Amino acid sequence: MATFVLIPGAGGDATYWRLVVAGLEQRGHRAIPVEIREDDPALGLPEYAATVEAALPAAGDVVLVGQSLAGFTVPMVHRPARLIVLLNAMIPLPGETPGDWWANTRAIEAREASDAALGHGSGFEEHWHFLHDIPPSVRDGMTAGRGPSGTPFGQPCAFERWPDVPIKVLAGRDDRFFPIDFQRRVARERLGRDVDEIPGGHLVALSQPEAVADRLVAYLGG
């Protein structure tokens, strides 16, 4: 049995993982979704990492899973893990800030080019980019999302190198916020790794929780 420590993206709402938690537990594993009050301006990247460390079990195999903005939290967690999974994640360079990441990776240009190819106008739109593939029954049960404060976006990701453990980059092929071709490029440039694709958009743990759980468990076998 492995313990999956699930780190949510911007806002830090642990309920994002609820369907994946159920899927992992049905498959015989333990899942710990981490709640981080990212709307609190007193908290930033160091506090996010400390919150994750406090949630880790004292012993046993741990798999760190970071969604979206949590890609900046994962490399700052000092406790050892068996495996790291970056899910539709921002992949930082050492010392990079989340605010600089957008221009450094040309993320907005990639999103706008993808939107144009799909016939969508410019600019972020919540339903188009985040909610488009989430089943109505799941969407109806969602609480109002909370956004992060501006604090972490000016803070450097304080790590020297990625931990010497297996790192998997997992992406939803229908992600409109971080398009799949963009995620492939960033993963190659920054980690030298290929992307594993599953169906689903940016909030894939809500739209395709079974696919996420299946892939996470499959990673345990190498």
C-alpha positions in Angstrom: 0.0 0.0 0.0 1.2 3.5 -0.9 0.2 6.8 0.5 -0.7 9.4 -2.2 -0.3 13.0 -0.9 -2.4 15.1 -3.2 -1.6 18.8 -3.4 -4.2 21.0 -5.0 -3.6 23.9 -7.4 -4.3 27.6 -7.0 -6.5 28.2 -4.0 -5.4 25.1 -2.2 -8.9 23.5 -1.8 -8.4 19.9 -0.8 -12.0 19.0 -1.9 -10.7 19.2 -5.5 -9.3 15.7 -4.9 -12.4 14.0 -3.4 -13.2 11.8 -6.3 -9.6 10.7 -6.8 -9.3 10.0 -3.1 -12.3 7.6 -3.3 -10.7 5.9 -6.4 -7.4 5.4 -4.7 -8.9 4.0 -1.6 -11.0 1.6 -3.6 -7.8 0.4 -5.1 -6.3 -0.4 -1.7 -4.2 2.7 -1.2 -4.2 5.7 1.2 -4.8 9.2 0.0 -4.2 12.4 1.8 -5.6 15.6 0.2 -3.8 18.6 1.6 -5.7 21.8 2.5 -3.7 25.0 2.0 -5.2 28.4 2.7 -3.7 30.0 -0.4 -6.1 32.9 -0.1 -4.2 34.0 3.0 -1.6 36.7 2.0 0.5 35.8 5.1 1.3 32.4 3.4 3.5 31.8 0.5 5.6 29.0 -1.1 7.6 28.1 2.0 4.4 27.8 4.1 2.7 25.8 1.4 5.6 23.3 1.4 5.6 23.2 5.2 1.8 22.4 5.2 2.5 19.5 2.9 5.3 18.2 5.1 3.1 18.4 8.1 0.5 16.2 6.3 3.0 13.5 5.4 2.8 10.2 7.3 5.7 9.3 9.7 6.5 6.2 7.7 5.7 4.3 4.5 5.9 4.9 0.8 4.8 8.4 -0.2 3.8 9.6 -3.7 3.6 13.4 -4.0 1.1 14.5 -6.6 1.0 18.2 -7.5 -1.8 19.9 -9.6 -1.2 23.1 -11.6 0.4 25.8 -9.2 1.4 23.0 -6.8 4.2 22.3 -9.2 6.0 25.1 -7.4 5.3 23.5 -4.0 6.5 20.0 -4.8 10.2 20.6 -5.2 10.3 22.6 -1.9 9.1 19.6 0.1 12.1 18.3 1.9 10.8 15.0 3.1 11.7 12.1 0.8 9.1 10.6 -1.5 9.0 7.4 -3.5 7.7 9.1 -6.6 6.6 12.6 -7.8 3.7 13.1 -10.2 3.1 16.5 -11.8 -0.5 16.8 -13.0 -1.3 19.5 -15.5 1.4 21.3 -13.5 3.6 24.4 -13.7 7.1 23.0 -13.8 9.5 25.5 -12.3 13.2 26.1 -12.7 15.3 26.6 -9.5 14.8 30.1 -8.2 12.0 30.9 -10.7 8.9 32.7 -9.4 5.3 31.6 -10.3 4.8 35.2 -11.6 7.8 34.9 -14.0 6.9 31.4 -15.1 4.2 32.6 -17.5 6.5 34.7 -19.6 9.4 32.4 -19.3 7.4 29.4 -20.7 5.3 31.5 -23.1 2.2 30.0 -21.5 -0.3 32.7 -22.4 0.8 32.7 -26.0 0.5 28.9 -26.2 -3.0 29.1 -24.7 -4.2 31.8 -27.0 -2.9 30.0 -30.0 -4.7 26.8 -28.9 -7.9 28.8 -28.3 -7.7 30.4 -31.7 -7.3 27.0 -33.3 -10.4 25.8 -31.5 -12.4 28.9 -32.6 -12.4 30.6 -29.2 -11.7 34.3 -28.7 -8.8 35.6 -26.6 -8.8 36.0 -22.8 -9.5 33.6 -20.0 -13.0 32.3 -19.5 -13.7 30.0 -16.6 -16.2 27.7 -18.2 -14.2 27.3 -21.5 -10.8 26.8 -19.8 -11.8 25.0 -16.5 -15.3 23.6 -16.5 -16.0 22.5 -20.1 -15.5 18.7 -19.5 -16.7 18.3 -15.9 -20.0 16.4 -15.7 -23.0 18.5 -14.6 -23.6 16.2 -11.6 -20.0 17.0 -10.4 -20.2 20.6 -11.3 -23.4 21.0 -9.3 -21.6 19.8 -6.1 -18.7 22.2 -6.5 -18.3 25.0 -4.0 -17.3 28.4 -5.0 -13.6 28.4 -5.7 -11.2 30.5 -3.8 -8.3 32.1 -5.5 -4.7 32.4 -4.3 -3.3 35.6 -2.8 -0.6 37.4 -4.8 2.1 36.5 -2.2 3.5 33.3 -3.9 3.8 34.8 -7.3 6.7 37.0 -6.4 8.6 34.3 -4.4 11.4 32.2 -5.9 11.0 28.4 -5.9 13.8 27.7 -3.4 15.3 24.4 -4.6 18.6 23.6 -6.2 17.5 20.6 -8.2 14.6 18.2 -8.5 14.8 15.3 -6.1 16.6 12.2 -7.3 13.4 10.1 -7.5 11.2 9.1 -10.5 9.2 12.0 -11.8 6.1 11.5 -13.9 4.5 14.3 -15.9 0.8 13.5 -16.4 -1.5 15.7 -18.5 -5.1 15.9 -19.7 -5.1 15.9 -23.5 -8.1 18.2 -23.4 -6.6 20.8 -21.1 -7.4 24.2 -22.6 -5.6 26.2 -19.9 -2.2 24.4 -20.4 -2.6 22.9 -23.8 -1.1 19.4 -24.2 1.5 20.5 -26.8 2.6 23.3 -24.5 2.9 20.8 -21.6 5.0 18.4 -23.8 7.4 21.2 -24.7 7.8 22.5 -21.1 8.3 18.9 -19.7 11.0 18.2 -22.3 12.8 21.6 -21.9 12.7 21.6 -18.1 12.8 17.9 -17.0 13.9 16.1 -20.1 10.8 13.9 -19.8 7.8 13.0 -22.0 4.2 13.6 -21.0 1.8 10.8 -20.2 -1.6 11.7 -21.5 -5.0 10.8 -20.2 -8.4 12.2 -21.2 -9.6 15.3 -19.5 -9.1 19.1 -19.1 -7.3 21.2 -16.6 -9.4 20.0 -13.7 -8.9 16.4 -14.7 -9.3 15.1 -11.1 -13.0 16.2 -11.3 -13.7 15.3 -15.0 -11.7 12.0 -15.2 -11.0 10.8 -11.6 -11.0 7.1 -12.5 -8.4 7.7 -15.2 -6.2 9.7 -12.8 -6.5 7.0 -10.1 -5.7 4.3 -12.6 -2.6 6.0 -13.8 -1.3 6.9 -10.3 -1.6 3.3 -9.2 0.0 2.1 -12.4 3.0 4.3 -11.7 3.7 2.2 -8.6 4.6 -0.7 -10.8 7.2 1.4 -12.7 
